[in-house]
Amino acid sequence: MDKWKDCKNMLIIRLDNMGDLIMNNAALQQIKANMPHCKITLLASEMAIPIIPFLGTVDAYIQYDAPWMKLSNQDSAARTEALVANIKEKQFDSCIIFNVYSQNPMAAILLAYLAGIPKRAAYMRENPYSLLTHWVPDKEPLFQVKHQITRDLELVKYLGISHLSSCLPTLKMPSGRLSIFLPKPDLKRVILNYDVSEEKRRIPIEVARELLEKLLGLNFQVVLVGKENNGYLRSCSSVDSSPKLVNLIGKTSVRDLLLVVQQADAVITVNTGVAHISCALQRPTLVLYAQTNPQHIPWLRDSDFILYPVSPSARSKNTINIFVDKQNRDSKIVPLTTAVILKKFQALLGRSGPKKELLEEDG
């Protein structure tokens, strides 16, 4: 099997979070479309696994929380040794390792090498020599920065699996109805998400409260979503009750979240998996984007973002991210205020489909 397109049993390694995996689905869709007889097994973290049934591209998965990744759980050395044996037993004929430019893929490459997978491909900044059979020298971010979707697609293109460098990921919608009650609105429905795993991506509480109050005053039905109703999220809502406010924080599975987002007129969210779910479902999306990874900005045509600064103490210690931050320190970064958010949101609604004007505030 000299050609990658002849492979029948492929391991995909993607070890980060749900949003990264959703973006990666563009490349997985190309693999599936061009290699319909190939079984695709995904090595993924616990954080990403809930979205797998809705990718439409993965036949099986193995959970592994890599100790070299920034994850809430991390597997032990013994678990890693057992993983290598498990991978070897499955007799994969090929492996593609996907990563972002700030992640060193060497440990994941070594997993595939130790498991004896004959074809192994990845981006790598340094020469991996025999650890990879197909090495793509990583030019990011020293010479260029590409969107993560493009980066993944170009790796698949390099291997001769696909000829596309540009296409957008989609998600497979679940069947059936919502398992939770969502009142039908007479107003435009906006999903509002402040929940994010990294504290540095949390927006200021006072901005979060004011934005919620303004959206309700502008006659939107606002649906709050999030994984769990922690103290920060409770502080972000100063509204005790309103017929226009629906609080679903801690109440939605990933399946329900997909259905809720699909039924929304627009989504405002911090930089997390909800942003990529919304883009995949083609909902007008505004992302409140902390000064972090520029290659993950929202990618739908009807999307926009506000890049705002984070405090120096909260910024990444990764030297690659520091390098990128210095290159883009002052470009497009603006203070995060409710006025800035609403102006961007109005412009987004104005250009997505029929013209939609914000209503005057009540009273």
Secondary structure as the mmCIF struct_conf table of DSSP 4:
data_model
#
loop_
_struct_conf.conf_type_id
_struct_conf.id
_struct_conf.beg_label_comp_id
_struct_conf.beg_label_asym_id
_struct_conf.beg_label_seq_id
_struct_conf.end_label_comp_id
_struct_conf.end_label_asym_id
_struct_conf.end_label_seq_id
BEND BEND1 LYS A 3 LYS A 3
HELX_RH_3T_P HELX_RH_3T_P1 TRP A 4 ASP A 6
BEND BEND2 LYS A 8 LYS A 8
STRN STRN1 ASN A 9 ILE A 13
BEND BEND3 ASP A 16 ASP A 16
HELX_RH_AL_P HELX_RH_AL_P1 MET A 18 ASN A 34
TURN_TY1_P TURN_TY1_P1 PRO A 36 HIS A 37
STRN STRN2 LYS A 39 ALA A 44
TURN_TY1_P TURN_TY1_P2 GLU A 46 ALA A 48
HELX_RH_3T_P HELX_RH_3T_P2 ILE A 49 PHE A 54
TURN_TY1_P TURN_TY1_P3 LEU A 55 LEU A 55
BEND BEND4 GLY A 56 GLY A 56
BEND BEND5 ASP A 59 ASP A 59
STRN STRN3 ALA A 60 GLN A 63
TURN_TY1_P TURN_TY1_P4 PRO A 67 TRP A 68
BEND BEND6 MET A 69 MET A 69
BEND BEND7 SER A 72 ASN A 73
HELX_RH_AL_P HELX_RH_AL_P2 ALA A 77 GLU A 89
TURN_TY1_P TURN_TY1_P5 LYS A 90 GLN A 91
BEND BEND8 ASP A 93 ASP A 93
STRN STRN4 SER A 94 ILE A 97
TURN_TY1_P TURN_TY1_P6 TYR A 101 SER A 102
BEND BEND9 GLN A 103 GLN A 103
HELX_RH_AL_P HELX_RH_AL_P3 MET A 106 LEU A 114
TURN_TY1_P TURN_TY1_P7 ALA A 115 GLY A 116
BEND BEND10 PRO A 118 PRO A 118
STRN STRN5 ARG A 120 MET A 124
BEND BEND11 ARG A 125 GLU A 126
HELX_RH_3T_P HELX_RH_3T_P3 TYR A 129 LEU A 131
BEND BEND12 THR A 133 THR A 133
STRN STRN6 HIS A 134 PRO A 137
TURN_TY1_P TURN_TY1_P8 GLU A 140 PHE A 143
HELX_RH_AL_P HELX_RH_AL_P4 GLN A 148 TYR A 158
TURN_TY1_P TURN_TY1_P9 LEU A 159 GLY A 160
BEND BEND13 ILE A 161 ILE A 161
BEND BEND14 SER A 165 SER A 165
HELX_LH_PP_P HELX_LH_PP_P1 LYS A 172 PRO A 174
BEND BEND15 SER A 175 GLY A 176
BEND BEND16 SER A 179 ILE A 180
HELX_LH_PP_P HELX_LH_PP_P2 PRO A 183 PRO A 185
BEND BEND17 ASP A 186 LEU A 187
STRN STRN7 LYS A 188 ASN A 193
BEND BEND18 SER A 197 GLU A 198
HELX_RH_3T_P HELX_RH_3T_P4 GLU A 199 ARG A 201
HELX_LH_PP_P HELX_LH_PP_P3 ARG A 202 PRO A 204
HELX_RH_AL_P HELX_RH_AL_P5 ILE A 205 GLY A 217
TURN_TY1_P TURN_TY1_P10 LEU A 218 ASN A 219
STRN STRN8 PHE A 220 VAL A 225
BEND BEND19 LYS A 227 GLU A 228
HELX_RH_AL_P HELX_RH_AL_P6 GLY A 231 SER A 235
TURN_TY1_P TURN_TY1_P11 CYS A 236 CYS A 236
TURN_TY1_P TURN_TY1_P12 PRO A 243 LYS A 244
STRN STRN9 LEU A 245 ASN A 247
TURN_TY1_P TURN_TY1_P13 ILE A 249 LYS A 251
HELX_RH_AL_P HELX_RH_AL_P7 VAL A 254 GLN A 262
TURN_TY1_P TURN_TY1_P14 GLN A 263 GLN A 263
BEND BEND20 ASP A 265 ASP A 265
STRN STRN10 ALA A 266 VAL A 270
BEND BEND21 ASN A 271 THR A 272
HELX_RH_AL_P HELX_RH_AL_P8 GLY A 273 ALA A 280
TURN_TY1_P TURN_TY1_P15 LEU A 281 GLN A 282
STRN STRN11 THR A 285 ALA A 290
BEND BEND22 GLN A 291 THR A 292
HELX_RH_3T_P HELX_RH_3T_P5 PRO A 294 HIS A 296
BEND BEND23 ILE A 297 ILE A 297
BEND BEND24 LEU A 300 LEU A 300
TURN_TY1_P TURN_TY1_P16 ARG A 301 ASP A 302
STRN STRN12 SER A 303 TYR A 308
HELX_RH_3T_P HELX_RH_3T_P6 PRO A 312 ALA A 314
BEND BEND25 ARG A 315 ARG A 315
HELX_RH_AL_P HELX_RH_AL_P9 THR A 319 GLN A 327
TURN_TY1_P TURN_TY1_P17 ASN A 328 ASN A 328
BEND BEND26 ARG A 329 LYS A 332
STRN STRN13 ILE A 333 ILE A 333
HELX_RH_AL_P HELX_RH_AL_P10 THR A 338 ARG A 351
BEND BEND27 SER A 352 PRO A 354
HELX_LH_PP_P HELX_LH_PP_P4 GLU A 357 ASP A 362
#
